Amino acid sequence: MFGKRIVAFLAIVVVMFGVIAWTSPAIVKDVRLGLDLKGGFEVLYEAEPLEGGQAVTPETLKETARSLASRIDELGIVEPEITTEGTNRIRLRLAGVTNEDEVRKLLAKPINLTFRAPDGTIELDGSDFVQNGAGVGYDNLGKPFVTIKLKDGAKFEEVTGRLIGQYLAIYLDDEELSRPGVSQAIPGGSATITGNYTNDEAKALRDTINLGSLPLKLVEKYTQSVGASLGLASLKDTVEAGIIGTIIILVFLIILFRIPGVVAGITVITYVWLLLIVFNLMNATLTLPGIAAFALGVGMAVDANIIMYERIKEEIRSGKSLLSSLKAGSKHSMRTIMDANITNIIASAVLYYIGNGAIRGFALTMIFSILISMVTNIFFSRFLLMLIIKSNLFNKPSYYGVKEAEIREL
């Protein structure tokens, strides 16, 4: 029966390491690299109205950010990071961009809303609409439609009279958003746009038209460029430093704790693998602060092992059996480990709440690293040690870093 436990231990370790070795290349390949690792540029825009007397609202700022995202998609840039800040700022991070000047020139163009005839002729643009004059209404059946107001009612009547039986397509830049038909000339400068819209689609069209009536220009306030070679060099140096540091720590644990040190090495490697999986599932972007959080998480995982193993050694020195020492040491060290982890989770949550960008990435990585560390370096480590001790093959205190002379009689 004791032999079965050591076989179970070996089987678990072999299968675990086999899965890690098999899946790690794909996991590492799927990790999204941030601007500071992959190269690219970051720019902070300040949105300003083209015409005096107008204002930038939160809705138009968000719509401008969505329009920037649409433009970036057309350029084929993968997974940009676009965030609004304050009342009139948009921060943009694009990784892997090589033609920076061309991209920046395109993104800084004002939003271009147009109404076009079937032959592509531009009949109306954003300046023809009353500021924030678009709205959403509902018919007797509860179906939504969009209401619009124009500054020049005569111009709108002439355009719609000329296009009776045709359509007046709505474009944002060069993307067609809607193609409402024209059934009659519309006087008065007010009209409704009907169609098979959902509520969300009608609201999105309303916001787009309101955005077009308030053309915005984007003024660069801050920009940072990182070359791809510099980013990859930073990644290589950081990863090498992390691997070397981890190896040194694991060797130290093996020398200090013997068999528990070997178990700590197994659980730390498992911890790093699981953290990378969670990172990919979150579709998070890895940055230098994120790598720092990884390294700090490894240090905290090692701390958890050291606290538990030192407590186990104290129990062995007191004269208890190995199994009793494991149970007592795990129990007594749990409160200390949990207090430290909960404190760090609270601090990371505060960082995530008040921070932005790289700070939030660091905080989120820390939170998940702590949660995974609790699973691997407390419970999984204890389970593996239990299998080894119950196998009775390693029942000398020296295997656990305790000399015979240090043991006190009960």
N, C-alpha and C positions, 0 to 999 in steps of 0.2 A: 504493500500500500504506500509505503514511504517512497519507493522507487517511482511510483506513478506520479507523485507530486513533482519530482524533479523533471520527469518526462513532460508533464504538463507545462512546467515553467519553460523548458527548452522549446517546446512546440509553440507556445505563445510568442516567445522572443523571435524564433525563426520565421514564423508566419508574419509577425508584425514588421520585421525588418525586410522581409521579402516584398510585402505590399508597399512599404515605404520606398524601397529601391525601384520597384516597378512603376509607381505612380509619380515619383518626385520629378522626373524630367518634364512630364506634361504639366504638372502643377506649376513648376518654376517658369515654364514657357508661357503659361496663361496669365502670369502676374502682370498687371498693368503698371507701367513705369510712369512716374510723374515727370514734370517739366525738368526738375533738377537732375534727373537720372537719364532721361531719354533725349533731352535737348528740345528746344522750341522757344517759345516766348510767352511772357505774361504782360498784359497791358491793363491799366485802369482807365476807364473812360468816364468823363463827366458829360451827362446828357444836357443839352440846351435847346430850347425852341428856336426855330429859324426866324420866327416873327416876334417882334416885341409885344409885350402885354400878355403873352401866353405863359402857361405854367406847366411844369412837368409833374404829373400825378403818379402815384404808385402803379396805377393800372397801365398807363402808357409806358412806364419804365419796364414793367414786366413784359409787355408786348414787344418792346424794343429788344429785350433780351431774347425772346422767342424768335424774333426775326433774325437776330444775329446767329442763333443756333441753326436756323433754316439755311442761311447763307453758307455757314461752315459745312453743313451736310453736303451742299452742292459742290464744295471744293474737295470732298472726299476725305476730310480730316476726321479721324476716328475719336469718338468719345471726348469732346471738348468739355471743359469745366467753366460754366458761366454762372455767376452769382450777382445779384443786385445788392448794393450796400447803401445804407442811408436813404436819402430822398431822391438822389439824382446820379448815382454812380453805378457802374457796371464793371465787374472785374472778370477778365477773360484769361484763361490759361489753355494754351494749345501745345501739346507735346508732339514731337516728331515732325515739326514744320521746318522745311528748308527754304522755301520762297517767302521769307518773312515780309519783305517790303510789299510784295504783291498782295498778300493776304491782308495786311494792315490797311492798305489803300482801299480794298474792296469793303472791308468791314466798317470803315469810317464814313461811307456814303450815307446820306440821309435815307430814311425809309421811304419807299416810292409806291404809293397806292394809286392805282389808275383804274378807270372804267373804260373798256375798249369795245369798239364795234366789231362785228364778225370779221372784217378785213384787217383787224389789228390796229386800226386808227385809235389813238387816245382821245376820247371825248371829254373826260373829266379826270381831275386828279385830286389829291388830298386837300389842296387849298380851296377847292370849290365847296367843301362841306362846312357846315356850322360846327364850331368846336364843341365836342362832346354832345353833338346833336343826334347821334344814333342811339337807338334803344331797342328793347325786345318787348313785343306785345303778343297776345294770344287770341286766336279766333274762338268761335263758339264751341268748337270741338276740343279746345285746349292745345291746339297745335301752335308752336311759336312762329313768329315772323319778325323781321327786322324793320324798324322804322328809321328813315333818314330825313335830314333837313339840309337844304342847300342854300348858299348865300344868294345866288342869282336864279330866281324862279323862271325867268324868261329863257335863260340859256338851257336849263334843264328841260323845259317844255319843248324847245326847238330840237334838242337831241332826241328825246323820246318820241316826238312826232315823226322824225326822220327814220327811226328804227322800228316803227310799228310792224309787228309780225316777225321781228328778229330778236336778238338778245343783246344785252349790255353786260359783258363779262367783267368780273371784278378780279383784279390782279394785285398781288403784293410782290413788288419787284417783278420777276418774270414768272411767278407761280400763280396759276389760276385758282382762285378760291371758290368762286360761284359763277353761275351763268344764268341769271334771271332773265325771263322773257319780257318783252315789251308789248303790251296789248293795246295801249292807247297813249296819246300825248298826255303828259302829266303836268298840269299847271300848279302854281302856288309854291313850288319849291319843296314840297313834302311828298314822300312816297313810302310805299311798303315793299319789302323784298320777301316774296313768299317762295316756299319750296319745301321739300321733304326733309326739313331740318330737325335734328334732335335739339333739346334745350341747350345742351353744351355747345353744339355747333352754331346755334343762333347767337349765343353770347359771345363766342369766339369771333364771329363775323362782325358783330356790333363793336367789339373792342378793336378789331382791325380797322374798321372805318373811322372810329374815333381817333385811333393812332394816326391815320392818314390825314385827319383834319388838324393834327398838331404835329407837323413834321419836326423831327428831332435831328440835331447834328451831334456827333460824338467827338468830344475834344480829349485827346490823350493827356492825362495828368502824370502818368508814371508808366514806365516800360522796363522790362528786364529780359534780356536774351541769354540763353544758355546753349552753347554749341553741343552737338551730339557727341563729339569726341570727348569733350570735357565731362558731360553727363555720364557716359559709359566708364570713363576713368574713375570718376567718383564712386560709381556703383562697384566696380571691380575692387578698388582699394577698401571700401567699406565692408564688402562681403568677406574679403580675405582677412581683414582685421577681426571680424566677428568669428570666423571659423577658427583662427589661431587662438583667440581668447577663450572660446568654448572648449577647445581641446585642452588647453592649459588648466582650465577649471575642472574638467572631468578627470584629468590625471591627478590633480590635487585631491579630489574627492576619493578616488580609489586608494591613494596612499594613506589618507586620513581615516577612512571608514572601511576599507577593504570590500567585502561583499556588498554592503549597502551602497558603497560608492559606485560599484558596477551597475546596481539597480538604478541609481540616480542617473547614470549615463543613458541607460535605456529609456527612462521616463522623460528626460530632457529632450532627447532626439525625437521621441514620439510627440512631445509637446510642440516642438518647432514644426513638425509635419502637419499636425492638426491645425495649428495657427495659420499656416499657409493655405490650407483647404478653406478654412472659414474666411480668410482674406479674399480668396477668389470667389467664394459664394456671395460675398457682400458686394462683389464687383468694385472693390476699393482700388484706389490708386496708390502705389508704393512710392513714397518720397524719402528723402534723407531723414526727416523727422520720424517717419514711419519705421525706418530701419533702426533708428535710435530707440524707438519704443520696443522693437523686437529684442534688441540687445538688453535693454533694461528688464524686459519680461523674462529673458533667460536668467539674468541675475537674480530676480525675485524667485524664480522657480528653484534655483540652486539654494537660495536662502531657506525656502520651505523645507527642502530635503535636509539641510544642515541642522535646522531647528529640531526636526523630528528625530534625526539620527543621534544627535547629541543627547537628546532626552532618553533615547533607548539605551545609549551607552551608560548614562547615569543609573538607569534601572538595573542594568547588568552588574555594574560595580556594587550596587546595594545587595547583591546576592540572589536576585531573582533568576528564574529560568529564562532562556531566550524567548520562549513564546509569551511568558508573562511580561517580560520587559518590552516586547513589541507592542502588546496590547496597552500596557500602562503608558509607555512612552508616546504612542500615537494619541492616546486620549488626552494626556496632559499637555502635549504640544499643539493640539488642535485649536485651543482657544487663542493662543498667541498668534498662530498663523492666520486664523480667521480675522482677528482684530486688525492685523496689519493689512490683509487683503481688502477688507471692507473699507478701511481708511483710504487706501489707494484708489478704490473704485469711486468713492465719494469725491476725492480730489480730481480724478479724471473726468467725472461727470460735470463738475463745475467748469473745468477747462473746456469741455465740449460745448457747454451752454453759452459761455461768454466769449469763446474764441471763434475763429473762422479759418477756412483754408487749411494750411498745414497743421495749425494748432489743433483743430478738431480731428484731423486725421491721426495725429499723435495720441490724443485722448481716447479715441475710439479703439485704436490698436491696443492701448494699455488695458482698457476694460475687458476686451475679449481675451487678451493674453492672461490676465489674472483669472478669469473664469476657467479657461482651459488648463491653466497651471494647477488650479484646485483639483480638477479631475485627475490629471496625470501624475502630478508630483505629490499628491497626498493619498488619494484612494488607490490609484493604480500601483504606486510605489509600495504601499502597505500590502496590497494583495500579492505582489511578486515576492516580497520578503516573507510573507506568511507561507507561501509554497516552499521556499527554500528552507525555512526553519523546520517546518513540519516534515520535510524529507529526511531529517536526521543525518544527512550526509555532511553538513557543515555546522556541527554543534559545539565547536570550541569558541570561547569568547574572543580569541585572537582573530578569528575570521571577521569579527565585527569591530575591530580596532580597540579592544580592551585586553590588557595584559592580565594574566592570572594573579599577579601580585596586587593588582588594583582592586580585586573583588573582596568585599567585606562579607563576613558571615552574617547570616540572618540572626 
